[in-house]
């Protein structure tokens, strides 16, 4: 059968048979190199582990820091509550005053 190529058909005659195989090899080599590079990063370095342990605070220091933070938070909450109570007291005092316009209106209506 003799097929003629048209504008919508691609010509695969220039394609090498080994092109797919070369891409597979390239992918395999790339992934292999990445795996070897990650394997070279040894995570069982005793020096790094010891340095990290030395830089950590002990349990008593952590407990003291936690207690101090809790006390600071409680003091801040108490200060906020006191400020809110003072604001409420000012608002209540302002609401109990007589509006001068209302007093004038009552005097006028009584005439």
Contact map, one row per residue, 1 for C-alpha under 8 A:
111000000000000000000000000000000000000000000000000000000000000000000000000000000000000000000000000000000000000
111100000000000000000000000000000000000000000000000000000000000000000000000000000000000000000000000000000000000
111110000000000000000000000000000000000000000000000000000000000000000000000000000000000000000000000000000000000
011111000000000000000000000000000000000000000000000000000000000000000000000000000000000000000000000000000000000
001111101110000000000000000000000000000000000000000000000000000000000000000000000000000000000000000000000000000
000111111000000000000000000000000000000000000000000000000000000000000000000000000000000000000000000000000000000
000011111100000000000000000000000000000000000000000000000000000000000000000000000000000000000000000000000000000
000001111100000000000000000000000000000000000000000000000000000000000000000000000000000000000000000000000000000
000011111110000000000000000000000000000000000000000000000000000000000000000000000000000000000000000000000000000
000010111111000000000000000000000000000000000000000000000000000000000000000000000000000000000000000000000000000
000010001111110000000000000000000000000000000000000000000000000000000000000000000000000000000000000000000000000
000000000111111000000000000000000000000000000000000000000000000000000000000000000000000000000000000000000000000
000000000011111000000000000000000000000000000000000000000000000000000000000000000000000000000000000000000000000
000000000011111100000000000000000000000000000000000000000000000000000000000000000000000000000000000000000000000
000000000001111110100000000000000000000000000000000000000000000000000000000000000000000000000000000000000000000
000000000000011111100000000000000000000000000000000000000000000000000000000000000000000000000000000000000000000
000000000000001111110000000000000000000000000000000000000000000000000000000000000000000000000000000000000000000
000000000000000111111100000000000000000000000000000000000000000000000000000000000000000000000000000000000000000
000000000000001111111110000000000000000000000000000000000000000000000000000000000000000000000000000000000000000
000000000000000011111111000000000000000000000000000000000000000000000000000000000000000000000000000000000000000
000000000000000001111111100000000000000000000000000000000000000000000000000000000000000000000000000000000000000
000000000000000001111111110000000000000000000000000000000000000000000000000000000000000000000000000000000000000
000000000000000000111111111000000000000000000000000000000000000000000000000000000000000000000000000000000000000
000000000000000000011111111100000000000000000000000000000000000000000000000000000000000000000000000000000000000
000000000000000000001111111110000000000000000000000000000000000000000000000000000000000000000000000000000000000
000000000000000000000111111111000000000000000000000000000000000000000000000000000000000000000000000000000000000
000000000000000000000011111111100000000000000000000000000000000000000000000000000000000000000000000000000000000
000000000000000000000001111111110000000000000000000000000000000000000000000000000000000000000000000000000000000
000000000000000000000000111111111000000000000000000000000000000000000000000000000000000000000000000000000000000
000000000000000000000000011111111100000000000000000000000000000000000000000000000000000000000000000000000000000
000000000000000000000000001111111110000000000000000000000000000000000000000000000000000000000000000000000000000
000000000000000000000000000111111111000000000000000000000000000000000000000000000000000000000000000000000000000
000000000000000000000000000011111111100000000000000000000000000000000000000000000000000000000000000000000000000
000000000000000000000000000001111111110000000000000000000000000000000000000000000000000000000000000000000000000
000000000000000000000000000000111111111000000000000000000000000000000000000000000000000000000000000000000000000
000000000000000000000000000000011111111100000000000000000000000000000000000000000000000000000000000000000000000
000000000000000000000000000000001111111110000000000000000000000000000000000000000000000000000000000000000000000
000000000000000000000000000000000111111110000000000000000000000000000000000000000000000000000000000000000000000
000000000000000000000000000000000011111111000000000000000000000000000000000000000000000000000000000000000000000
000000000000000000000000000000000001111111000000000000000000000000000000000000000000000000000000000000000000000
000000000000000000000000000000000000111111100000000000000000000000000000000000000000000000000000000000000000000
000000000000000000000000000000000000001111111000000000000000000000000000000000000000000000000000000000000000000
000000000000000000000000000000000000000011111000000000000000000000000000000000000000000000000000000000000000000
000000000000000000000000000000000000000001111100100000000000000000000000000000000000000000000000000000000000000
000000000000000000000000000000000000000001111111100000000000000000000000000000000000000000000000000000000000000
000000000000000000000000000000000000000000011111110000000000000000000000000000000000000000000000000000000000000
000000000000000000000000000000000000000000001111111000000000000000000000000000000000000000000000000000000000000
000000000000000000000000000000000000000000001111111100000000000000000000000000000000000000000000000000000000000
000000000000000000000000000000000000000000011111111110000000000000000000000000000000000000000000000000000000000
000000000000000000000000000000000000000000000111111111000000000000000000000000000000000000000000000000000000000
000000000000000000000000000000000000000000000011111111100000000000000000000000000000000000000000000000000000000
000000000000000000000000000000000000000000000001111111110000000000000000000000000000000000000000000000000000000
000000000000000000000000000000000000000000000000111111110000000000000000000000000000000000000000000000000000000
000000000000000000000000000000000000000000000000011111111000000000000000000000000000000000000000000000000000000
000000000000000000000000000000000000000000000000001111111000000000000000000000000000000000000000000000000000000
000000000000000000000000000000000000000000000000000111111100000000000000000000000000000000000000000000000000000
000000000000000000000000000000000000000000000000000001111110110000000000000000000000000000000000000000000000000
000000000000000000000000000000000000000000000000000000011111110000000000000000000000000000000000000000000000000
000000000000000000000000000000000000000000000000000000001111111000000000000000000000000000000000000000000000000
000000000000000000000000000000000000000000000000000000000111111100000000000000000000000000000000000000000000000
000000000000000000000000000000000000000000000000000000001111111110000000000000000000000000000000000000000000000
000000000000000000000000000000000000000000000000000000001111111111000000000000000000000000000000000000000000000
000000000000000000000000000000000000000000000000000000000011111111100000000000000000000000000000000000000000000
000000000000000000000000000000000000000000000000000000000001111111110000000000000000000000000000000000000000000
000000000000000000000000000000000000000000000000000000000000111111111000000000000000000000000000000000000000000
000000000000000000000000000000000000000000000000000000000000011111111100000000000000000000000000000000000000000
000000000000000000000000000000000000000000000000000000000000001111111110000000000000000000000000000000000000000
000000000000000000000000000000000000000000000000000000000000000111111111000000000000000000000000000000000000000
000000000000000000000000000000000000000000000000000000000000000011111111100000000000000000000000000000000000000
000000000000000000000000000000000000000000000000000000000000000001111111110000000000000000000000000000000000000
000000000000000000000000000000000000000000000000000000000000000000111111111000000000000000000000000000000000000
000000000000000000000000000000000000000000000000000000000000000000011111111100000000000000000000000000000000000
000000000000000000000000000000000000000000000000000000000000000000001111111110000000000000000000000000000000000
000000000000000000000000000000000000000000000000000000000000000000000111111111000000000000000000000000000000000
000000000000000000000000000000000000000000000000000000000000000000000011111111100000000000000000000000000000000
000000000000000000000000000000000000000000000000000000000000000000000001111111110000000000000000000000000000000
000000000000000000000000000000000000000000000000000000000000000000000000111111111000000000000000000000000000000
000000000000000000000000000000000000000000000000000000000000000000000000011111111100000000000000000000000000000
000000000000000000000000000000000000000000000000000000000000000000000000001111111110000000000000000000000000000
000000000000000000000000000000000000000000000000000000000000000000000000000111111111000000000000000000000000000
000000000000000000000000000000000000000000000000000000000000000000000000000011111111100000000000000000000000000
000000000000000000000000000000000000000000000000000000000000000000000000000001111111110000000000000000000000000
000000000000000000000000000000000000000000000000000000000000000000000000000000111111111000000000000000000000000
000000000000000000000000000000000000000000000000000000000000000000000000000000011111111100000000000000000000000
000000000000000000000000000000000000000000000000000000000000000000000000000000001111111110000000000000000000000
000000000000000000000000000000000000000000000000000000000000000000000000000000000111111111000000000000000000000
000000000000000000000000000000000000000000000000000000000000000000000000000000000011111111100000000000000000000
000000000000000000000000000000000000000000000000000000000000000000000000000000000001111111110000000000000000000
000000000000000000000000000000000000000000000000000000000000000000000000000000000000111111111000000000000000000
000000000000000000000000000000000000000000000000000000000000000000000000000000000000011111111100000000000000000
000000000000000000000000000000000000000000000000000000000000000000000000000000000000001111111110000000000000000
000000000000000000000000000000000000000000000000000000000000000000000000000000000000000111111111000000000000000
000000000000000000000000000000000000000000000000000000000000000000000000000000000000000011111111100000000000000
000000000000000000000000000000000000000000000000000000000000000000000000000000000000000001111111100000000000000
000000000000000000000000000000000000000000000000000000000000000000000000000000000000000000111111100000000000000
000000000000000000000000000000000000000000000000000000000000000000000000000000000000000000011111110000000000000
000000000000000000000000000000000000000000000000000000000000000000000000000000000000000000001111111000000000000
000000000000000000000000000000000000000000000000000000000000000000000000000000000000000000000001111101100000000
000000000000000000000000000000000000000000000000000000000000000000000000000000000000000000000000111111100000000
000000000000000000000000000000000000000000000000000000000000000000000000000000000000000000000000011111110000000
000000000000000000000000000000000000000000000000000000000000000000000000000000000000000000000000001111111000000
000000000000000000000000000000000000000000000000000000000000000000000000000000000000000000000000011111111100000
000000000000000000000000000000000000000000000000000000000000000000000000000000000000000000000000011111111110000
000000000000000000000000000000000000000000000000000000000000000000000000000000000000000000000000000111111111000
000000000000000000000000000000000000000000000000000000000000000000000000000000000000000000000000000011111111100
000000000000000000000000000000000000000000000000000000000000000000000000000000000000000000000000000001111111110
000000000000000000000000000000000000000000000000000000000000000000000000000000000000000000000000000000111111111
000000000000000000000000000000000000000000000000000000000000000000000000000000000000000000000000000000011111111
000000000000000000000000000000000000000000000000000000000000000000000000000000000000000000000000000000001111111
000000000000000000000000000000000000000000000000000000000000000000000000000000000000000000000000000000000111111
000000000000000000000000000000000000000000000000000000000000000000000000000000000000000000000000000000000011111
